[in-house]
Amino acid sequence: MIKSELVQKLADENPNLFHRDIERLVSIVFDEIAGSLARGERVELRGFGAFSVKHRPARVGRNPRSGEPVRIAEKYSPFFKAGKELRDRLNKEGRFSASARS
């Protein structure tokens, strides 16, 4: 699902709200999550999961083509850990067909 599909689904389920207001609300929620992560804070959505930031220290990697060492700068990466309710919902028997798993 992409952001526009989420907005459309919320608009379909809430015909009393304007589409532009729903778009703004979704953007505000995503901006707040991103802002909290940028400040190094953890964001937990009960029943869904938790977003946090992982520090990846500087290291020396290898260029796969030439094999030469390459310096890789330190960076911070977003990390998501699914909550128990989400994991349980995904792992119900018969949830996905065998072709969707591969």
A tleap script that builds the chain and sets N, CA, C and O, in Angstrom:
source leaprc.protein.ff14SB
mol = sequence {
  NMET ILE LYS SER GLU LEU VAL GLN LYS LEU
  ALA ASP GLU ASN PRO ASN LEU PHE HIE ARG
  ASP ILE GLU ARG LEU VAL SER ILE VAL PHE
  ASP GLU ILE ALA GLY SER LEU ALA ARG GLY
  GLU ARG VAL GLU LEU ARG GLY PHE GLY ALA
  PHE SER VAL LYS HIE ARG PRO ALA ARG VAL
  GLY ARG ASN PRO ARG SER GLY GLU PRO VAL
  ARG ILE ALA GLU LYS TYR SER PRO PHE PHE
  LYS ALA GLY LYS GLU LEU ARG ASP ARG LEU
  ASN LYS GLU GLY ARG PHE SER ALA SER ALA
  ARG CSER
}
set mol.1.N position { 0.856 -1.173 0.000 }
set mol.1.CA position { 0.000 0.000 0.000 }
set mol.1.C position { 0.902 1.236 0.000 }
set mol.1.O position { 1.886 1.300 0.736 }
set mol.2.N position { 0.561 2.188 -0.813 }
set mol.2.CA position { 1.291 3.447 -0.849 }
set mol.2.C position { 0.449 4.530 -0.173 }
set mol.2.O position { -0.736 4.335 0.098 }
set mol.3.N position { 1.078 5.665 0.090 }
set mol.3.CA position { 0.431 6.731 0.851 }
set mol.3.C position { -0.907 7.152 0.236 }
set mol.3.O position { -1.885 7.334 0.960 }
set mol.4.N position { -0.961 7.308 -1.086 }
set mol.4.CA position { -2.212 7.730 -1.730 }
set mol.4.C position { -3.312 6.676 -1.566 }
set mol.4.O position { -4.485 7.030 -1.454 }
set mol.5.N position { -2.956 5.405 -1.551 }
set mol.5.CA position { -3.941 4.345 -1.326 }
set mol.5.C position { -4.464 4.391 0.111 }
set mol.5.O position { -5.650 4.166 0.353 }
set mol.6.N position { -3.570 4.685 1.064 }
set mol.6.CA position { -3.997 4.827 2.456 }
set mol.6.C position { -4.975 5.990 2.592 }
set mol.6.O position { -6.010 5.866 3.247 }
set mol.7.N position { -4.644 7.113 1.975 }
set mol.7.CA position { -5.526 8.282 2.028 }
set mol.7.C position { -6.882 7.949 1.418 }
set mol.7.O position { -7.919 8.313 1.973 }
set mol.8.N position { -6.879 7.262 0.283 }
set mol.8.CA position { -8.135 6.915 -0.383 }
set mol.8.C position { -8.978 5.965 0.464 }
set mol.8.O position { -10.197 6.112 0.544 }
set mol.9.N position { -8.322 4.988 1.097 }
set mol.9.CA position { -9.054 4.044 1.956 }
set mol.9.C position { -9.685 4.780 3.140 }
set mol.9.O position { -10.836 4.519 3.492 }
set mol.10.N position { -8.938 5.692 3.749 }
set mol.10.CA position { -9.487 6.466 4.861 }
set mol.10.C position { -10.631 7.360 4.390 }
set mol.10.O position { -11.620 7.528 5.104 }
set mol.11.N position { -10.506 7.932 3.196 }
set mol.11.CA position { -11.574 8.774 2.646 }
set mol.11.C position { -12.827 7.948 2.380 }
set mol.11.O position { -13.941 8.403 2.641 }
set mol.12.N position { -12.646 6.736 1.863 }
set mol.12.CA position { -13.790 5.857 1.595 }
set mol.12.C position { -14.509 5.473 2.886 }
set mol.12.O position { -15.736 5.373 2.910 }
set mol.13.N position { -13.742 5.257 3.964 }
set mol.13.CA position { -14.325 4.848 5.238 }
set mol.13.C position { -14.880 6.027 6.040 }
set mol.13.O position { -15.628 5.831 6.998 }
set mol.14.N position { -14.513 7.248 5.650 }
set mol.14.CA position { -14.961 8.446 6.367 }
set mol.14.C position { -15.497 9.475 5.377 }
set mol.14.O position { -14.852 10.496 5.141 }
set mol.15.N position { -16.669 9.221 4.796 }
set mol.15.CA position { -17.192 10.132 3.780 }
set mol.15.C position { -17.541 11.523 4.316 }
set mol.15.O position { -17.732 12.459 3.540 }
set mol.16.N position { -17.621 11.656 5.628 }
set mol.16.CA position { -17.939 12.955 6.227 }
set mol.16.C position { -16.726 13.884 6.287 }
set mol.16.O position { -16.880 15.067 6.594 }
set mol.17.N position { -15.523 13.376 6.002 }
set mol.17.CA position { -14.305 14.188 6.021 }
set mol.17.C position { -13.874 14.538 4.602 }
set mol.17.O position { -14.069 13.758 3.671 }
set mol.18.N position { -13.287 15.719 4.452 }
set mol.18.CA position { -12.764 16.125 3.149 }
set mol.18.C position { -11.481 15.365 2.840 }
set mol.18.O position { -10.675 15.086 3.727 }
set mol.19.N position { -11.309 15.035 1.560 }
set mol.19.CA position { -10.125 14.306 1.101 }
set mol.19.C position { -8.853 15.068 1.467 }
set mol.19.O position { -7.876 14.467 1.915 }
set mol.20.N position { -8.862 16.397 1.276 }
set mol.20.CA position { -7.665 17.207 1.555 }
set mol.20.C position { -7.320 17.187 3.041 }
set mol.20.O position { -6.144 17.256 3.398 }
set mol.21.N position { -8.326 17.093 3.915 }
set mol.21.CA position { -8.071 17.030 5.358 }
set mol.21.C position { -7.439 15.693 5.737 }
set mol.21.O position { -6.551 15.636 6.587 }
set mol.22.N position { -7.900 14.630 5.107 }
set mol.22.CA position { -7.327 13.310 5.370 }
set mol.22.C position { -5.883 13.273 4.896 }
set mol.22.O position { -5.019 12.738 5.591 }
set mol.23.N position { -5.606 13.838 3.712 }
set mol.23.CA position { -4.228 13.906 3.215 }
set mol.23.C position { -3.342 14.644 4.207 }
set mol.23.O position { -2.226 14.211 4.489 }
set mol.24.N position { -3.839 15.761 4.736 }
set mol.24.CA position { -3.072 16.554 5.684 }
set mol.24.C position { -2.822 15.778 6.975 }
set mol.24.O position { -1.721 15.826 7.523 }
set mol.25.N position { -3.827 15.069 7.459 }
set mol.25.CA position { -3.662 14.281 8.683 }
set mol.25.C position { -2.626 13.170 8.514 }
set mol.25.O position { -1.786 12.961 9.388 }
set mol.26.N position { -2.690 12.466 7.395 }
set mol.26.CA position { -1.722 11.395 7.130 }
set mol.26.C position { -0.316 11.989 7.047 }
set mol.26.O position { 0.628 11.422 7.599 }
set mol.27.N position { -0.169 13.117 6.369 }
set mol.27.CA position { 1.144 13.768 6.266 }
set mol.27.C position { 1.658 14.205 7.633 }
set mol.27.O position { 2.843 14.055 7.929 }
set mol.28.N position { 0.775 14.742 8.464 }
set mol.28.CA position { 1.176 15.169 9.805 }
set mol.28.C position { 1.675 13.979 10.622 }
set mol.28.O position { 2.693 14.081 11.306 }
set mol.29.N position { 0.965 12.853 10.554 }
set mol.29.CA position { 1.371 11.663 11.306 }
set mol.29.C position { 2.751 11.193 10.842 }
set mol.29.O position { 3.625 10.929 11.667 }
set mol.30.N position { 2.949 11.087 9.534 }
set mol.30.CA position { 4.242 10.646 9.013 }
set mol.30.C position { 5.347 11.639 9.344 }
set mol.30.O position { 6.462 11.233 9.672 }
set mol.31.N position { 5.054 12.939 9.263 }
set mol.31.CA position { 6.051 13.963 9.596 }
set mol.31.C position { 6.446 13.903 11.066 }
set mol.31.O position { 7.614 14.090 11.405 }
set mol.32.N position { 5.482 13.646 11.932 }
set mol.32.CA position { 5.771 13.536 13.360 }
set mol.32.C position { 6.633 12.305 13.655 }
set mol.32.O position { 7.554 12.372 14.469 }
set mol.33.N position { 6.338 11.199 13.003 }
set mol.33.CA position { 7.159 9.994 13.182 }
set mol.33.C position { 8.577 10.275 12.710 }
set mol.33.O position { 9.538 9.968 13.415 }
set mol.34.N position { 8.717 10.858 11.521 }
set mol.34.CA position { 10.051 11.164 10.979 }
set mol.34.C position { 10.785 12.170 11.868 }
set mol.34.O position { 11.984 12.023 12.105 }
set mol.35.N position { 10.078 13.188 12.359 }
set mol.35.CA position { 10.700 14.178 13.234 }
set mol.35.C position { 11.200 13.572 14.530 }
set mol.35.O position { 12.292 13.899 14.995 }
set mol.36.N position { 10.405 12.693 15.111 }
set mol.36.CA position { 10.817 12.023 16.346 }
set mol.36.C position { 12.048 11.164 16.111 }
set mol.36.O position { 12.968 11.164 16.929 }
set mol.37.N position { 12.075 10.440 15.017 }
set mol.37.CA position { 13.239 9.613 14.702 }
set mol.37.C position { 14.468 10.484 14.466 }
set mol.37.O position { 15.568 10.122 14.883 }
set mol.38.N position { 14.296 11.633 13.799 }
set mol.38.CA position { 15.416 12.543 13.539 }
set mol.38.C position { 15.992 13.084 14.844 }
set mol.38.O position { 17.182 13.392 14.915 }
set mol.39.N position { 15.158 13.204 15.876 }
set mol.39.CA position { 15.624 13.658 17.188 }
set mol.39.C position { 16.184 12.505 18.019 }
set mol.39.O position { 16.591 12.703 19.164 }
set mol.40.N position { 16.205 11.305 17.446 }
set mol.40.CA position { 16.743 10.147 18.152 }
set mol.40.C position { 15.754 9.486 19.088 }
set mol.40.O position { 16.136 8.646 19.903 }
set mol.41.N position { 14.486 9.856 18.982 }
set mol.41.CA position { 13.459 9.281 19.846 }
set mol.41.C position { 12.893 8.005 19.235 }
set mol.41.O position { 12.994 7.781 18.029 }
set mol.42.N position { 12.306 7.186 20.071 }
set mol.42.CA position { 11.652 5.949 19.650 }
set mol.42.C position { 10.163 6.236 19.498 }
set mol.42.O position { 9.585 6.974 20.296 }
set mol.43.N position { 9.539 5.653 18.471 }
set mol.43.CA position { 8.102 5.832 18.245 }
set mol.43.C position { 7.447 4.464 18.338 }
set mol.43.O position { 7.789 3.552 17.585 }
set mol.44.N position { 6.501 4.323 19.265 }
set mol.44.CA position { 5.816 3.046 19.451 }
set mol.44.C position { 4.340 3.218 19.151 }
set mol.44.O position { 3.680 4.101 19.700 }
set mol.45.N position { 3.827 2.363 18.271 }
set mol.45.CA position { 2.406 2.325 17.952 }
set mol.45.C position { 1.896 0.981 18.472 }
set mol.45.O position { 2.109 -0.057 17.846 }
set mol.46.N position { 1.230 1.010 19.606 }
set mol.46.CA position { 0.788 -0.226 20.263 }
set mol.46.C position { -0.022 -1.096 19.315 }
set mol.46.O position { -0.918 -0.615 18.621 }
set mol.47.N position { 0.302 -2.374 19.294 }
set mol.47.CA position { -0.395 -3.328 18.442 }
set mol.47.C position { 0.158 -3.366 17.028 }
set mol.47.O position { -0.174 -4.268 16.258 }
set mol.48.N position { 0.997 -2.397 16.675 }
set mol.48.CA position { 1.565 -2.347 15.322 }
set mol.48.C position { 3.061 -2.592 15.361 }
set mol.48.O position { 3.555 -3.525 14.726 }
set mol.49.N position { 3.789 -1.763 16.102 }
set mol.49.CA position { 5.226 -1.939 16.193 }
set mol.49.C position { 5.920 -0.689 16.678 }
set mol.49.O position { 5.279 0.287 17.068 }
set mol.50.N position { 7.247 -0.732 16.650 }
set mol.50.CA position { 8.045 0.387 17.143 }
set mol.50.C position { 9.102 0.759 16.111 }
set mol.50.O position { 9.751 -0.101 15.516 }
set mol.51.N position { 9.254 2.062 15.919 }
set mol.51.CA position { 10.296 2.598 15.054 }
set mol.51.C position { 11.404 3.139 15.949 }
set mol.51.O position { 11.132 3.780 16.964 }
set mol.52.N position { 12.639 2.883 15.573 }
set mol.52.CA position { 13.772 3.439 16.306 }
set mol.52.C position { 14.883 3.728 15.302 }
set mol.52.O position { 14.751 3.458 14.108 }
set mol.53.N position { 15.970 4.278 15.807 }
set mol.53.CA position { 17.101 4.630 14.952 }
set mol.53.C position { 18.294 3.789 15.388 }
set mol.53.O position { 18.606 3.714 16.576 }
set mol.54.N position { 18.954 3.162 14.432 }
set mol.54.CA position { 20.154 2.373 14.708 }
set mol.54.C position { 21.372 3.131 14.197 }
set mol.54.O position { 21.374 3.644 13.078 }
set mol.55.N position { 22.405 3.195 15.027 }
set mol.55.CA position { 23.661 3.832 14.627 }
set mol.55.C position { 24.541 2.788 13.959 }
set mol.55.O position { 24.744 1.696 14.491 }
set mol.56.N position { 25.049 3.130 12.807 }
set mol.56.CA position { 25.973 2.249 12.091 }
set mol.56.C position { 27.319 2.971 12.041 }
set mol.56.O position { 27.456 3.967 11.331 }
set mol.57.N position { 28.305 2.485 12.781 }
set mol.57.CA position { 29.592 3.185 12.836 }
set mol.57.C position { 30.334 3.137 11.490 }
set mol.57.O position { 30.039 2.311 10.627 }
set mol.58.N position { 31.292 4.037 11.343 }
set mol.58.CA position { 32.122 4.053 10.130 }
set mol.58.C position { 32.883 2.730 10.041 }
set mol.58.O position { 33.235 2.130 11.056 }
set mol.59.N position { 33.125 2.298 8.827 }
set mol.59.CA position { 33.840 1.033 8.639 }
set mol.59.C position { 34.520 1.035 7.278 }
set mol.59.O position { 34.336 1.946 6.471 }
set mol.60.N position { 35.289 0.017 7.048 }
set mol.60.CA position { 35.935 -0.151 5.750 }
set mol.60.C position { 35.251 -1.315 5.052 }
set mol.60.O position { 35.203 -2.430 5.572 }
set mol.61.N position { 34.723 -1.038 3.862 }
set mol.61.CA position { 34.088 -2.079 3.059 }
set mol.61.C position { 34.953 -2.397 1.855 }
set mol.61.O position { 36.091 -1.936 1.763 }
set mol.62.N position { 34.433 -3.161 0.957 }
set mol.62.CA position { 35.165 -3.523 -0.264 }
set mol.62.C position { 34.309 -3.214 -1.478 }
set mol.62.O position { 33.106 -3.476 -1.493 }
set mol.63.N position { 34.943 -2.658 -2.487 }
set mol.63.CA position { 34.293 -2.455 -3.772 }
set mol.63.C position { 34.116 -3.843 -4.386 }
set mol.63.O position { 35.112 -4.528 -4.619 }
set mol.64.N position { 32.891 -4.279 -4.655 }
set mol.64.CA position { 32.687 -5.644 -5.158 }
set mol.64.C position { 33.301 -5.869 -6.541 }
set mol.64.O position { 33.638 -7.000 -6.891 }
set mol.65.N position { 33.445 -4.819 -7.314 }
set mol.65.CA position { 33.993 -4.960 -8.656 }
set mol.65.C position { 35.515 -5.092 -8.646 }
set mol.65.O position { 36.073 -5.973 -9.300 }
set mol.66.N position { 36.185 -4.205 -7.895 }
set mol.66.CA position { 37.653 -4.190 -7.913 }
set mol.66.C position { 38.278 -4.831 -6.686 }
set mol.66.O position { 39.457 -5.185 -6.712 }
set mol.67.N position { 37.515 -4.987 -5.615 }
set mol.67.CA position { 38.055 -5.553 -4.388 }
set mol.67.C position { 38.820 -4.546 -3.549 }
set mol.67.O position { 39.345 -4.901 -2.494 }
set mol.68.N position { 38.895 -3.286 -3.998 }
set mol.68.CA position { 39.619 -2.258 -3.253 }
set mol.68.C position { 38.844 -1.869 -1.992 }
set mol.68.O position { 37.613 -1.870 -1.980 }
set mol.69.N position { 39.589 -1.537 -0.931 }
set mol.69.CA position { 38.910 -1.065 0.283 }
set mol.69.C position { 38.243 0.292 0.039 }
set mol.69.O position { 38.782 1.150 -0.660 }
set mol.70.N position { 37.058 0.466 0.633 }
set mol.70.CA position { 36.302 1.707 0.505 }
set mol.70.C position { 35.857 2.131 1.907 }
set mol.70.O position { 35.310 1.333 2.669 }
set mol.71.N position { 36.107 3.415 2.232 }
set mol.71.CA position { 35.659 3.918 3.534 }
set mol.71.C position { 34.159 4.189 3.475 }
set mol.71.O position { 33.673 4.850 2.557 }
set mol.72.N position { 33.447 3.682 4.443 }
set mol.72.CA position { 32.006 3.904 4.547 }
set mol.72.C position { 31.783 4.744 5.797 }
set mol.72.O position { 32.140 4.335 6.901 }
set mol.73.N position { 31.193 5.919 5.616 }
set mol.73.CA position { 30.967 6.837 6.727 }
set mol.73.C position { 29.912 6.292 7.685 }
set mol.73.O position { 29.092 5.448 7.322 }
set mol.74.N position { 29.956 6.799 8.924 }
set mol.74.CA position { 28.923 6.407 9.881 }
set mol.74.C position { 27.579 6.937 9.407 }
set mol.74.O position { 27.503 7.939 8.697 }
set mol.75.N position { 26.525 6.247 9.814 }
set mol.75.CA position { 25.197 6.702 9.438 }
set mol.75.C position { 24.177 6.167 10.436 }
set mol.75.O position { 24.450 5.269 11.233 }
set mol.76.N position { 23.011 6.750 10.355 }
set mol.76.CA position { 21.888 6.336 11.181 }
set mol.76.C position { 20.812 5.799 10.256 }
set mol.76.O position { 20.516 6.400 9.223 }
set mol.77.N position { 20.229 4.672 10.623 }
set mol.77.CA position { 19.214 4.038 9.787 }
set mol.77.C position { 17.945 3.808 10.599 }
set mol.77.O position { 18.008 3.461 11.779 }
set mol.78.N position { 16.787 4.005 9.958 }
set mol.78.CA position { 15.544 3.699 10.664 }
set mol.78.C position { 15.399 2.186 10.813 }
set mol.78.O position { 15.818 1.422 9.944 }
set mol.79.N position { 14.813 1.776 11.903 }
set mol.79.CA position { 14.623 0.357 12.195 }
set mol.79.C position { 13.191 0.168 12.675 }
set mol.79.O position { 12.694 0.960 13.476 }
set mol.80.N position { 12.525 -0.873 12.190 }
set mol.80.CA position { 11.158 -1.164 12.597 }
set mol.80.C position { 11.098 -2.552 13.199 }
set mol.80.O position { 11.609 -3.513 12.624 }
set mol.81.N position { 10.473 -2.653 14.355 }
set mol.81.CA position { 10.244 -3.947 14.978 }
set mol.81.C position { 8.743 -4.125 15.114 }
set mol.81.O position { 8.078 -3.348 15.799 }
set mol.82.N position { 8.213 -5.142 14.468 }
set mol.82.CA position { 6.776 -5.407 14.488 }
set mol.82.C position { 6.324 -5.801 15.892 }
set mol.82.O position { 7.037 -6.499 16.613 }
set mol.83.N position { 5.137 -5.347 16.265 }
set mol.83.CA position { 4.548 -5.694 17.550 }
set mol.83.C position { 3.946 -7.092 17.519 }
set mol.83.O position { 3.753 -7.677 16.453 }
set mol.84.N position { 3.654 -7.615 18.694 }
set mol.84.CA position { 3.123 -8.974 18.811 }
set mol.84.C position { 1.801 -9.140 18.059 }
set mol.84.O position { 1.604 -10.144 17.375 }
set mol.85.N position { 0.897 -8.170 18.179 }
set mol.85.CA position { -0.393 -8.292 17.494 }
set mol.85.C position { -0.219 -8.342 15.983 }
set mol.85.O position { -0.908 -9.108 15.310 }
set mol.86.N position { 0.684 -7.544 15.445 }
set mol.86.CA position { 0.940 -7.553 14.004 }
set mol.86.C position { 1.550 -8.878 13.570 }
set mol.86.O position { 1.137 -9.455 12.564 }
set mol.87.N position { 2.533 -9.364 14.328 }
set mol.87.CA position { 3.147 -10.661 13.993 }
set mol.87.C position { 2.116 -11.782 14.039 }
set mol.87.O position { 2.087 -12.641 13.158 }
set mol.88.N position { 1.264 -11.773 15.074 }
set mol.88.CA position { 0.230 -12.806 15.199 }
set mol.88.C position { -0.738 -12.749 14.019 }
set mol.88.O position { -1.140 -13.779 13.480 }
set mol.89.N position { -1.103 -11.529 13.629 }
set mol.89.CA position { -2.038 -11.365 12.508 }
set mol.89.C position { -1.434 -11.870 11.195 }
set mol.89.O position { -2.134 -12.466 10.377 }
set mol.90.N position { -0.143 -11.633 10.997 }
set mol.90.CA position { 0.525 -12.077 9.770 }
set mol.90.C position { 0.749 -13.581 9.730 }
set mol.90.O position { 0.804 -14.181 8.657 }
set mol.91.N position { 0.879 -14.184 10.902 }
set mol.91.CA position { 1.235 -15.597 10.953 }
set mol.91.C position { 0.064 -16.538 11.190 }
set mol.91.O position { 0.265 -17.713 11.498 }
set mol.92.N position { -1.158 -16.035 11.048 }
set mol.92.CA position { -2.313 -16.924 11.155 }
set mol.92.C position { -2.233 -17.967 10.046 }
set mol.92.O position { -1.761 -17.680 8.945 }
set mol.93.N position { -2.689 -19.157 10.339 }
set mol.93.CA position { -2.669 -20.222 9.331 }
set mol.93.C position { -3.492 -19.845 8.120 }
set mol.93.O position { -4.597 -19.318 8.249 }
set mol.94.N position { -2.955 -20.115 6.942 }
set mol.94.CA position { -3.679 -19.868 5.706 }
set mol.94.C position { -3.754 -18.397 5.325 }
set mol.94.O position { -4.530 -18.033 4.441 }
set mol.95.N position { -2.982 -17.561 5.958 }
set mol.95.CA position { -3.028 -16.122 5.681 }
set mol.95.C position { -2.597 -15.806 4.252 }
set mol.95.O position { -3.249 -15.017 3.567 }
set mol.96.N position { -1.520 -16.407 3.804 }
set mol.96.CA position { -1.003 -16.187 2.451 }
set mol.96.C position { -0.976 -17.520 1.708 }
set mol.96.O position { -0.831 -18.582 2.312 }
set mol.97.N position { -1.115 -17.442 0.404 }
set mol.97.CA position { -0.990 -18.663 -0.395 }
set mol.97.C position { 0.483 -19.018 -0.502 }
set mol.97.O position { 1.342 -18.179 -0.231 }
set mol.98.N position { 0.780 -20.228 -0.887 }
set mol.98.CA position { 2.172 -20.682 -0.997 }
set mol.98.C position { 2.940 -19.855 -2.002 }
set mol.98.O position { 4.139 -19.643 -1.820 }
set mol.99.N position { 2.289 -19.371 -3.072 }
set mol.99.CA position { 2.988 -18.582 -4.092 }
set mol.99.C position { 3.371 -17.202 -3.569 }
set mol.99.O position { 4.348 -16.626 -4.048 }
set mol.100.N position { 2.638 -16.654 -2.608 }
set mol.100.CA position { 2.954 -15.318 -2.067 }
set mol.100.C position { 4.150 -15.369 -1.131 }
set mol.100.O position { 4.814 -14.356 -0.913 }
set mol.101.N position { 4.428 -16.547 -0.576 }
set mol.101.CA position { 5.541 -16.659 0.365 }
set mol.101.C position { 6.881 -16.736 -0.339 }
set mol.101.O position { 7.896 -16.379 0.260 }
set mol.102.N position { 6.930 -17.182 -1.571 }
set mol.102.CA position { 8.216 -17.352 -2.247 }
set mol.102.C position { 8.629 -16.149 -3.020 }
set mol.102.O position { 9.692 -16.150 -3.641 }
savepdb mol mol.pdb
quit
